[in-house]
Amino acid sequence: MWPRKRRILTSRREERFETNLKMALEQGTGIAKNISASGIYFETELPFSVGTALSFELSFDDLAGGPLRLTCEAMIVRVEQQDGKIGVGASIKDYKLQRPQTAALA
């Protein structure tokens, strides 16, 4: 299998980057296919409707300095059937980037 090239998608407000990050949704999981500072497109098996509020979380575990967690609030702007999965486009309204809390040593 050939290595996947990172491609920047153009003609958007923000640079959008292809990815395959697992994401935690309120009722399950999804795979983020591309993301930017203002939006995300992901695939899931969960049903969604346009205009619905969405909360999700992405974890970046392999970073120098330790893991980071990105928690986002978004609004769903597109839902489509794609290759047996549901493709969802969402506009990110607010986000918080933080280091996960570690348990205190006893």
N, C-alpha and C positions, 0 to 999 in steps of 0.2 A: 504494500500500500504506500502510495506517495505521501510525503509530508504535506499537510494542508497549509497553504499560504494564507497569511493574514491579509485581508483585503479591506480597504477603506471604501465604504459605500458613499457615493457622492450625491449631490443635489438635495441635501438636507440642511437644516439650520445648523446642526452640530456634526462633527465627524462621528461616524458610526462604525464600530469595529465588530467584525465577525468573531464569534466565540462559541463555545459549547459548555458554558458554565451551568452546573446544576443550581437551581434556585428553589428556595423554600417559599411556598404560597400558603395562604391561610388554611386551605383545605387539602393540601397535597404538595406536589412538586412539579417542576417544569424544567426545560432546558433553554437557557437564553441563547438565541441564535445570533443576535446582534444587539449592541447597546451603545448609547451615547449619553451625553450629559442631560439630554431632554427627553429621551425615550428608550424603549426596549421592545424587541420582538422576541417572543418565546413560543415554544411548542409544549403542549400538555395534553392530557387526556381528559381534563376537567372542562365542563361547559362554562362559558362566559358570555356576557352580553355587552354590546357597545353602551357606553355611558355608565358602566358600573365602576365603583371605586375599587382599588386593588392595593393591597399591602404585600410586599415581598422582601426577601432577604437574599443577598449573595454573600458568600464567604470566600475570602482570599487567604488560604492557610499557609502557602509556601512563600511568604514575603520575608525579605530581610527585615529584621526588627520585630518579627512576630506577625501573627494573623490579624486580619482586618475584617470587619463585618460592615456591609453596606445595607442599610434598611431604607426602603423607599415607599412612598405613597404615590399612587399613580391613578390615572383615569383610562379605562379601556376605550380605544378609538377604532379598533378594527378586529374582527373575528372572522376566520376563514378555515375551511377544511383543507388540509394539506397532507397528502401521503398517509392517510389513515389517522392523522393526529389533528388537533385543533391548533391553528396558528393564531396568536394574539399579539396585537400591537397596542402599546400603552404609552401615554404621555406622562412623564415623571413630573409630579407637582412639588415634591419635597423629598429630601433625603438626609440621612445622617450616617457618617462614616466614623466608626469607633473601633477600638481594640476590645475584644471580648474580655469580660472580667474573669480573673483567675481565682480559684478557691484559695482562701487564706490557709497557710500551712499551720497545723496545730502543734 
